[in-house]
Amino acid sequence: MMAIPLSHLLVFSALLFLTGLYGALTRRNAVGILMSIEIMLNAVNVNFVAFAGMLNAPPELGQVFVIFIIVLAATTAAVGLAIVMAIYRNQKTIYTDEIDLLKW
């Protein structure tokens, strides 16, 4: 079986992370920001799987970390969407530059 070189996986992961970071910093929509954060967490998952395959560690080690991050991402998305829904009920918008709940 031909394996993908580690450098290719790291470049892919870096591009995926930078795409998510760009999306999180440039989006006005709160749901788009949450999706960009999920993309960044998926880049971390690719790194964990790549390094677990490269090291002489048991293969389950990388999978355990990935499952933990997937659970963390799911809970983050649930809490984030609940916050977005609560803000939408009060402000009638999901654009982050229009939300001024903490201003005097």
FENQUI-V571451 format. One line per field, one symbol per residue. ss: DSSP state (H for helix, E for strand, C for the rest). psi: psi as a letter, one per 40 degrees, with the letter a starting at -180 (. if undefined). A space follows every 10 residues. Layout:
# FENQUI-V571451
ss: ???
psi: ???
This chain:
# FENQUI-V571451
ss: CCCCCHHHHH HHHHHHHHHH HHHHHHCCEH HHHHHHHHHH HHHHHHHHHH HHHHCCCCHH HHHHHHHHHH HHHHHHHHHH HHHHHHHHHH HCCCEHHHCC CCCC
psi: hhihiddddd dddddddddd dddddeidhd dddddddddd dddddddddd ddddifiidd dddddddddd dddddddddd dddddddddd efiehdeehf dei.
